[in-house]
């Protein structure tokens, strides 16, 4: 559950910022422009925000399920860096806009909580992949939506599973190797 107005505020700010940042990297005919384009931002929110927000909320809810206090925060530096990269037209994107603070003291719980976020990205990737393979006729924007959903979630899963702190993979692999 979302436990405070502060978390709700953070989720709204994060959603709008993700839409703005990602809209600069999505080239959909009729939606792309260099300035502030609300149609492009809306499309980017629909494609990218679920990948990032559901990832973080999965950490939160699994942490709560284990009985830990869990709170979603915006990482302002990471969010502002993403906005700056968008403004200057950077050809690459580095975006680490938020995190969930969980004071887990059990390494197995910590590993499961850490895997919850990438697992959501894996599920979203597989959903998009199945839809793209099964649905033969799609409009261009529908195809772009599912294709971008697939690509974004694939890269978020891969990136987050790298076993280097502070990425989720470090806690996941730490829990696995702790069992062996």
N, C-alpha and C positions, 0 to 999 in steps of 0.2 A: 504494500500500500504506500501511496505517497503520503508522507507524514507531516508535511508543512507547506505553507504558502511559499516559503523560500524555494523548496524543490520544484513546485509548480512554476514559479517565476523562472528558475534556471532552465526548466524544460522548454518553456516558451521562447526564451532568449536563444537557447541552443538550436531549436527548430528553425527559427528565422535566420540565424547566422549560418547554419548549414545550407539552407536554401540559397542564401546570397552567395556563399563561397562556392558551392558546387555549380550554381548556375553559370559561372564563368568558365567552367570546364566541360559543360554539356553543350554540344553543338546540334541542337534539334531545329530543323528548318521551321521558321515561323515563330520560334521561341527564343532564339539567340540574339542578343545585342550586347554591346560593350557597356552600356549604362545600366541604370536600375530598371529592370524589366520584370514586372510582377508575374507575367505568365511563365517566364523562364524560372523565376524563383519558386513559384508554386509547383512546377514540374520537378524541379530539383528537390524540393521538400518531400514530395511524394516518393521519389526514387531513393534518396539518400538518408533522410531523417529516420525512417524505420530501422535501417541498418545500424545506425549509431545509437539511437535512443533505446531500441529494444535490446541491443547488446548490453548497454549499461543497466537497464531495468532488470534484465535477467540476473546479473550479478546481485543486484539489490534484493530481489525476491527470493533467490536461493539462499542468500545470507540470512534473510528474515526467517525462512523455513528452518534453518539450523539454529535459530534463536539468537542471532547476533543483531545488534543495532547496525543498521545500514542506512547511509545517507548519500544522496546524489549531489555532487558539486560540479560546478563549471570550473575548468582549469582555464582561467582568464588568459594566461600567457599563450597557451595552445590555441585558444579561440581567436585571439587578436592576431597571432601569427598567421592563421588561416585567412583572416580578413585582409591582412596586409599583402599576402601572396596573391590574393584575388585582385586587389586594387592595382598592384604593379604589373599584373598580367604574367606572373611567373608560369613557366611551362610545367612546373611540377607542383605538387600539393603535399604539404605536411600538415596533418590535422589531428590533433589530440585534444578535443574540446571539453572532455569531461571525464569524471571517474566516480566510482562509488567507494566511500570509505567504510570499511568493515574491519572491526577489531577481532578477527578470527584467530584463535590460538591453537586450533587443531589443524595440522598440516593436510590431512585428508580432506577436511571440510574446505580448507583454503583452496586446494586443488580443484575440488568440485565447483566451488563458487567461481573460481577463475575460468573454468571451462564453460560455464553457463553462457557467457557472452559470445565467445566464438561459436558455440553450438547453435545459438540463434542465427548467426551469420551463415552457418552451414545449412540450416533448415531453409532460410530464405534463398540461398543459392540453389539448393536442390529444387525448391518450389518453382523458381523462375526457369530452371533448366527443363523441368518436366513440362511446364506450360509451353515453352518454346518448341519442344520436340513434338508435343501432341497436337497443339493447335496449329492447323495448316494455314489458315487465312487470318491475317491480322492487319489492321490499319498501321500505318507507319509509326504513329506515336505510341500505339499499344506495343508494337514490336520494340521500339526504343525503350519504353518503360521496362519491359521484362528483360531485355538485353542488358541495360544498365544496372538493373537490380541484381542480375546474375554476376556481372563483372565486379560491382562494388562489394558485394558480399563475399565473393571469392577472395578478393584482395584483403578485405578486413579479416577474414578467417586466417589466411596465410600469414599476414603481418602479425596478428595478435598471438599466433601460436609459436612465434620465434622465441626460443627459450633464453631470452635476455631480459633482466629486470629493466623497467617496471612492466614489461609486457606480460599478458596473461600466461603465455607459454612457459615462463620461468616458474610460476607456481604450479601449473599443470604437470610439467615434467618433474619438478621437485617432489610433488606428491607421489607420482608414479615411481620414481627412483627411491623414494623413502620406503615404499612397500617391498622393494626387492631385497 
